C-alpha cells in the first residue's frame, strides 16, 4: 500500500475519521480545530497516509518546531494524528507511517521526535522512550480559600484584579510576551500564538490589573487535556487568585501542567508546595533520537554559555550503545533510552560534576502538542 501525502480534499475525510476514532461527538468540532498546526494547509507536506486506492486506510503526521532548551534552540518534530481505519488494523500501517514521519523529520533537520500517547508498549517498539519530567499539580474547589490567602500574601488583593474570558489583541500580545520570558518551551511566533489561543479550541481565562495582563490560563484541548491547565503565565499572586476563581466558577477539579521551573524563574510552584499543594513528577513525553550531532551541539553550547569548556564533553556512538565522556571520565555503555534520560532527565548523572549541567530541561507547552 503506497505511502503518500493526502490531498486537501482527503484531509476533510481524514480529520472526520480521526475525530470519530478519538470519540468526538457529532456536534463537536473535530481534531482539525484542536490541532490547527498539524492540519493547516502549510503543513500538508508533513502529513502522510496509506491509501488502498479510494479512501484513507491509515494516517500519521508531524509538525516541525523549535524548542527553547535552557534558552537555546533545538529543532524537533511533534508527531500526531496516528490512526488506522478499523478495516486495515493489524497490517503494520501505523508503524510504517510513524517511521516515515521520523525519517522525514530527521531529513528536515529535527533532533528529536515527540509523541504523546498512553500506548507506551507500541511506541517503545518503534524506538520511542519515556523521557524528561513535567509536574502535574492537582487543584480541588476546596483549595480556593487557601489560594485566595496566598494571593493576598503576595500583595495582590483580589479586588485589584478583573477576570475575563475575552480573547482579544491585547491578551494575545501580552501573553505572548510572557511566554518569551521563559527559558523553556516552543519558540512561537505572534501569529502562531494567536492561532492557538483564538481558534476556539480551548478556554482562555485571564486576570487583569487595569490594562496589564497579570495572569492567564489555557484550559482544555482535544479529548485528553479536558480539565487541564496546559498553558499559563503570570505573577504569583495573580495566578493564585485566577486559579481560585476558576475552581469556584467551574466547581470541579483542575490539573495544571508545568515545566520543572527553578524557584527564581517561577516562585508560584514552590509557594503551592509549601502550602500543601504538591507537584507530582511525571514523564513529559515519548521521545525518539533523530540526530545525535544536534544533541551534542546543544550540550556544548550550553556548557560554553555557563562558562565550562565544551571540548571536555563528548558523546560517542558504539554499535548499539553510546559512551558519554566528561573531563576524561567515561559513562556507559548507555542505550538510547539511557542517553536521553541522562541528557534530559529524569536520570541524574552519577558523576557529581556533571550535575552542574545535566539534565537539561525539555518542555513542550500543551497548546503546541500534536
Phi and psi in degrees as a GROMACS rama.xvg file:
@    title "Ramachandran Plot"
@    xaxis  label "Phi"
@    yaxis  label "Psi"
@TYPE xy
-70.1567  145.071  UNK-2
-104.382  126.905  UNK-3
-153.01  172.43  UNK-4
-75.0334  145.8  UNK-5
-75.2311  153.844  UNK-6
-80.4558  161.744  UNK-7
-55.6587  -35.7902  UNK-8
-67.4481  -38.4404  UNK-9
-68.8217  -27.1349  UNK-10
-61.3852  -35.5749  UNK-11
-61.2924  -48.394  UNK-12
-66.3461  -39.4293  UNK-13
-61.9563  -51.857  UNK-14
-65.9141  -30.2266  UNK-15
-66.0862  -43.9785  UNK-16
-63.0184  -44.8958  UNK-17
-63.7935  -42.0458  UNK-18
-59.6929  -42.4736  UNK-19
-65.8361  -42.2541  UNK-20
-64.7847  -31.08  UNK-21
-92.1446  15.681  UNK-22
69.877  30.0891  UNK-23
-74.0566  140.677  UNK-24
-78.0214  161.086  UNK-25
-60.0066  -33.7978  UNK-26
-89.5249  5.31523  UNK-27
-99.3216  142.588  UNK-28
-60.1145  149.707  UNK-29
-94.3625  -162.881  UNK-30
-64.8453  -24.2663  UNK-31
-65.3991  -27.2964  UNK-32
-84.9306  -37.4961  UNK-33
-70.7736  -27.8675  UNK-34
-128.903  64.8912  UNK-35
-65.5758  -29.5995  UNK-36
-69.2843  -33.477  UNK-37
-72.8165  -40.8015  UNK-38
-104.227  18.7758  UNK-39
-72.6412  154.19  UNK-40
-60.1397  -31.5932  UNK-41
-70.6021  -14.2894  UNK-42
-106.574  10.56  UNK-43
-63.5476  -27.5726  UNK-44
-76.6146  -3.28156  UNK-45
-107.791  10.4513  UNK-46
-105.962  142.438  UNK-47
-136.008  144.443  UNK-48
-134.491  156.579  UNK-49
-105.322  127.677  UNK-50
-129.64  128.463  UNK-51
-80.605  3.71246  UNK-52
132.53  -57.8509  UNK-53
-122.36  129.212  UNK-54
85.9162  175.622  UNK-55
-112.361  123.998  UNK-56
-88.7125  -35.2394  UNK-57
-158.993  160.266  UNK-58
-152.874  147.907  UNK-59
-156.784  153.503  UNK-60
-150.017  171.011  UNK-61
-140.356  159.942  UNK-62
-124.569  121.237  UNK-63
-75.4097  140.857  UNK-64
-149.154  166.494  UNK-65
-118.745  120.705  UNK-66
-90.6121  144.776  UNK-67
-88.9428  117.84  UNK-68
-115.449  107.505  UNK-69
52.9899  36.4039  UNK-70
84.6593  -1.95104  UNK-71
-105.22  146.081  UNK-72
-79.5467  139.68  UNK-73
-140.158  116.018  UNK-74
-73.0274  133.161  UNK-75
-139.175  175.366  UNK-76
-135.286  128.983  UNK-77
-97.3918  119.314  UNK-78
-95.6998  134.807  UNK-79
-155.227  179.467  UNK-80
66.3035  25.9639  UNK-81
-71.6541  119.316  UNK-82
-152.845  139.128  UNK-83
-130.402  128.02  UNK-84
-57.0142  139.621  UNK-85
-54.1167  -35.491  UNK-86
-69.9901  -15.9585  UNK-87
-116.964  11.3732  UNK-88
-71.579  153.34  UNK-89
85.8797  7.92806  UNK-90
-105.762  3.58361  UNK-91
79.5771  15.5442  UNK-92
-67.807  -43.2001  UNK-93
-62.5284  -39.5702  UNK-94
-59.4397  -45.5401  UNK-95
-64.2546  -39.8133  UNK-96
-72.5427  -40.7317  UNK-97
-64.2416  -40.9311  UNK-98
-62.773  -38.0713  UNK-99
-64.0752  -42.5931  UNK-100
-60.3348  -44.0882  UNK-101
-64.6215  -42.5218  UNK-102
-61.2817  -47.5414  UNK-103
-67.4768  -38.6253  UNK-104
-65.0232  -40.1615  UNK-105
-61.6115  -45.679  UNK-106
-63.2205  -28.1735  UNK-107
-84.6181  -3.54245  UNK-108
107.995  6.52082  UNK-109
-73.6247  142  UNK-110
-90.0336  -32.5369  UNK-111
-137.572  150.626  UNK-112
-110.879  133.753  UNK-113
-109.934  146.871  UNK-114
-152.04  137.597  UNK-115
-115.25  119.509  UNK-116
-165.329  152.853  UNK-117
-92.2026  -0.0701803  UNK-118
-88.9881  64.6979  UNK-119
-62.1725  -43.2517  UNK-120
-59.1963  -42.1779  UNK-121
-63.2382  -47.1063  UNK-122
-77.4713  -25.949  UNK-123
-62.1763  -35.7087  UNK-124
-67.4497  -21.2015  UNK-125
-93.402  8.64721  UNK-126
93.084  11.4747  UNK-127
-90.9365  154.816  UNK-128
-139.508  144.451  UNK-129
-72.5025  118.593  UNK-130
-138.651  152.412  UNK-131
69.3165  173.945  UNK-132
-125.45  146.211  UNK-133
-133.675  159.707  UNK-134
-104.537  139.306  UNK-135
-118.379  122.027  UNK-136
-113.043  123.86  UNK-137
-101.048  122.416  UNK-138
-111.514  145.624  UNK-139
-125.456  157.844  UNK-140
-52.6189  -30.9064  UNK-141
-65.9471  -15.5851  UNK-142
-81.6829  -8.40529  UNK-143
-57.7722  -47.9942  UNK-144
-60.8657  -39.3106  UNK-145
-62.8755  -42.9588  UNK-146
-65.0953  -38.712  UNK-147
-59.5468  -43.8305  UNK-148
-63.7418  -40.1175  UNK-149
-63.6886  -39.339  UNK-150
-63.7046  -42.5975  UNK-151
-65.7808  -38.2081  UNK-152
-64.5158  -29.2103  UNK-153
-81.0297  10.6289  UNK-154
64.7203  32.2834  UNK-155
-122.055  98.0427  UNK-156
-67.9438  143.416  UNK-157
-56.208  -38.1385  UNK-158
-66.1971  -16.5631  UNK-159
-83.9076  -5.07667  UNK-160
-112.265  145.147  UNK-161
-116.381  124.352  UNK-162
-95.9851  136.394  UNK-163
-141.86  153.795  UNK-164
-115.608  14.1085  UNK-165
-78.7803  132.85  UNK-166
-105.156  107.232  UNK-167
-129.742  179.722  UNK-168
-60.9754  -35.7523  UNK-169
-70.542  -39.026  UNK-170
-61.0401  -46.8965  UNK-171
-61.6186  -42.5047  UNK-172
-66.4596  -49.0935  UNK-173
-72.9394  -35.4938  UNK-174
-68.9073  -35.2222  UNK-175
-64.703  -39.5805  UNK-176
-61.7364  -37.838  UNK-177
-60.8003  -45.8808  UNK-178
-61.6855  -37.1728  UNK-179
-67.2631  -16.2641  UNK-180
-78.4319  -18.6583  UNK-181
-82.3269  143.173  UNK-182
-80.7452  0.367127  UNK-183
-125.406  158.117  UNK-184
111.923  -173.976  UNK-185
-87.2823  138.356  UNK-186
-75.7441  100.357  UNK-187
-107.563  132.1  UNK-188
-74.7228  159.845  UNK-189
-57.1922  -35.3944  UNK-190
-67.0867  -42.7665  UNK-191
-64.3076  -42.7701  UNK-192
-58.7114  -43.9059  UNK-193
-63.8028  -39.7733  UNK-194
-61.7219  -42.5997  UNK-195
-68.6218  -48.8157  UNK-196
-79.8416  -27.9294  UNK-197
-101.106  9.33463  UNK-198
-84.3559  -8.41202  UNK-199
85.1944  0.343544  UNK-200
-79.7432  -20.1431  UNK-201
-129.868  162.54  UNK-202
-95.4584  121.746  UNK-203
-109.866  120.109  UNK-204
-120.602  132.053  UNK-205
-133.361  156.457  UNK-206
-121.484  133.508  UNK-207
-123.83  138.694  UNK-208
-109.147  94.3293  UNK-209
67.7119  -124.356  UNK-210
-95.3945  4.65121  UNK-211
-99.6484  126.11  UNK-212
-67.4179  121.518  UNK-213
-97.8666  -31.4843  UNK-214
-167.83  155.245  UNK-215
-150.393  152.059  UNK-216
-125.927  143.826  UNK-217
-114.946  120.867  UNK-218
-122.535  129.257  UNK-219
81.3996  124.906  UNK-220
-155.521  130.72  UNK-221
60.7903  -152.89  UNK-222
-98.24  -15.6314  UNK-223
-102.287  -7.37269  UNK-224
-120.086  21.8606  UNK-225
-67.2838  135.002  UNK-226
80.584  9.25842  UNK-227
-114.324  135.605  UNK-228
-88.1554  105.047  UNK-229
-109.779  1.5606  UNK-230
-152.246  141.67  UNK-231
-164.951  166.098  UNK-232
-170.915  161.357  UNK-233
138.468  -175.299  UNK-234
-84.2474  153.184  UNK-235
-54.6754  -53.4337  UNK-236
-63.6519  -41.8285  UNK-237
-65.4973  -37.2771  UNK-238
-63.3548  -39.6318  UNK-239
-62.4525  -48.7014  UNK-240
-64.5391  -38.5387  UNK-241
-67.1523  -41.2617  UNK-242
-64.9678  -41.2634  UNK-243
-60.3857  -42.7252  UNK-244
-63.0281  -42.9652  UNK-245
-63.5093  -42.5958  UNK-246
-63.9563  -40.4504  UNK-247
-68.9944  -39.0932  UNK-248
-74.0885  -43.1373  UNK-249
-82.9604  -27.8979  UNK-250
51.9427  45.1448  UNK-251
-153.496  159.199  UNK-252
-64.6162  153.22  UNK-253
-132.317  140.636  UNK-254
-111.676  135.357  UNK-255
-111.972  128.119  UNK-256
-94.8376  139.525  UNK-257
-145.895  144.794  UNK-258
-64.7791  167.81  UNK-259
-84.566  74.7597  UNK-260
-66.2961  154.271  UNK-261
-85.1013  156.228  UNK-262
-56.3035  -36.8173  UNK-263
-74.2902  -18.5513  UNK-264
-82.9048  -49.9584  UNK-265
-141.052  88.5938  UNK-266
-65.7601  -18.0841  UNK-267
-56.4224  -45.0103  UNK-268
-57.4121  -39.3368  UNK-269
-77.6786  -30.7392  UNK-270
-67.7638  -33.2883  UNK-271
-64.9333  -43.8587  UNK-272
-63.3416  -42.1231  UNK-273
-64.24  -28.0509  UNK-274
-85.4886  -1.0693  UNK-275
97.8221  15.2323  UNK-276
-112.927  86.5523  UNK-277
-77.7259  159.693  UNK-278
-96.6326  132.695  UNK-279
-95.3552  126.574  UNK-280
-82.8316  130.258  UNK-281
-137.036  163.475  UNK-282
-64.5084  147.658  UNK-283
-77.8682  -50.7394  UNK-284
-166.186  171.298  UNK-285
-86.3685  126.287  UNK-286
-129.908  140.242  UNK-287
-124.775  136.366  UNK-288
-75.918  127.872  UNK-289
-113.543  -33.232  UNK-290
-142.448  105.756  UNK-291
-64.9927  -38.1071  UNK-292
-57.4219  -42.8628  UNK-293
-69.2679  -34.564  UNK-294
-67.4813  -42.4189  UNK-295
-62.4884  -39.8173  UNK-296
-65.0775  -38.9641  UNK-297
-60.1729  -47.9871  UNK-298
-64.2663  -41.8015  UNK-299
-65.7895  -38.5439  UNK-300
-63.3982  -38.0967  UNK-301
-68.6601  -42.3819  UNK-302
-57.5071  -45.3182  UNK-303
-62.4391  -39.1146  UNK-304
-66.3572  -33.065  UNK-305
-95.8164  9.70841  UNK-306
89.3549  17.0117  UNK-307
-104.683  160.115  UNK-308
-81.9556  111.039  UNK-309
-65.3964  -21.986  UNK-310
-67.966  -15.4615  UNK-311
-86.0565  0.909647  UNK-312
-118.945  138.787  UNK-313
-156.813  156.204  UNK-314
-124.542  121.504  UNK-315
-112.177  121.25  UNK-316
-78.4049  135.914  UNK-317
-138.029  101.821  UNK-318
54.4139  -109.764  UNK-319
-104.844  20.3657  UNK-320
-147.752  -179.654  UNK-321
-132.136  153.155  UNK-322
-125.357  130.535  UNK-323
-106.887  132.078  UNK-324
-120.965  135.91  UNK-325
-142.211  115.781  UNK-326
52.5984  42.1975  UNK-327
85.6115  -10.8467  UNK-328
-93.7508  133.058  UNK-329
-109.638  132.372  UNK-330
-109.99  135.706  UNK-331
141.97  177.496  UNK-332
-73.6798  144.172  UNK-333
-118.484  130.518  UNK-334
-75.959  178.71  UNK-335
-62.3906  -40.7507  UNK-336
-61.6037  -44.3899  UNK-337
-63.2826  -40.0857  UNK-338
-64.2028  -48.5164  UNK-339
-64.1763  -38.174  UNK-340
-72.3494  -26.9232  UNK-341
-74.7719  -41.1143  UNK-342
-71.3859  -38.2721  UNK-343
-123.043  5.31286  UNK-344
88.5503  164.405  UNK-345
-88.3001  0.462168  UNK-346
-71.3746  139.273  UNK-347
-100.044  141.084  UNK-348
-63.162  139.791  UNK-349
-68.8353  -32.549  UNK-350
-74.281  115.261  UNK-351
-58.1827  -38.3745  UNK-352
-62.2747  -31.4586  UNK-353
-72.2218  -17.6204  UNK-354
-71.2069  -7.75703  UNK-355
-72.0589  -19.5152  UNK-356
-138.452  -6.51668  UNK-357
-127.525  146.585  UNK-358
-80.2501  151.582  UNK-359
-76.7924  148.739  UNK-360
-94.0083  124.361  UNK-361
-98.5801  145.036  UNK-362
-155.495  139.378  UNK-363
-129.904  99.4246  UNK-364
-51.0955  142.607  UNK-365
-57.5174  -31.0124  UNK-366
-63.8449  -26.4889  UNK-367
-91.3738  -16.295  UNK-368
-68.1012  143.384  UNK-369
